[in-house]
Amino acid sequence: MQGRSLKEAGIKLVLDHAEEWKDQAELAFDWWLESVAEQQFTMDDFRSFCEEIELPQPHHPNAWGAFTKKVQSRIHPVGFIESKRPSAHARVIRMYCRA
């Protein structure tokens, strides 16, 4: 159980240091999820949307993963796909649908 506790503490820490970004991202996510998102999507799709609307980037890349955990009650994982973001180096990421 120690590993899970450390993971949760890390998620909280990164979001605590990104409070303003997190609030802006959450508003954008709610609108995007209801108005723009496809039936199935990745968080990379949301990141691309954030870049389009010029939402500032978080202070640390880990904030994106922590943010995904924050909104997990609104989405359900449905599968996996390779990321198309060059910086992700084709790693496998989750696909989601609305909860």
DAPE-V993495 format. One record per residue. N is the residue number from 1. SS is DSSP state (helix for helix, strand for strand, loop for the rest). Layout:
n-><N	N>
ss-><SS	SS>
This chain:
n-><1	2	3	4	5	6	7	8	9	10	11	12	13	14	15	16	17	18	19	20	21	22	23	24	25	26	27	28	29	30	31	32	33	34	35	36	37	38	39	40	41	42	43	44	45	46	47	48	49	50	51	52	53	54	55	56	57	58	59	60	61	62	63	64	65	66	67	68	69	70	71	72	73	74	75	76	77	78	79	80	81	82	83	84	85	86	87	88	89	90	91	92	93	94	95	96	97	98	99>
ss-><loop	helix	helix	helix	helix	helix	helix	helix	helix	helix	helix	helix	helix	helix	helix	helix	loop	loop	helix	helix	helix	helix	helix	helix	helix	helix	helix	helix	helix	helix	helix	helix	helix	helix	helix	loop	loop	loop	loop	loop	strand	loop	helix	helix	helix	helix	helix	helix	helix	helix	helix	helix	loop	loop	loop	loop	loop	loop	loop	loop	loop	helix	helix	helix	helix	helix	helix	helix	helix	helix	loop	helix	helix	helix	strand	strand	strand	strand	strand	strand	strand	strand	loop	loop	loop	helix	helix	helix	loop	loop	loop	strand	strand	strand	strand	strand	strand	strand	loop>
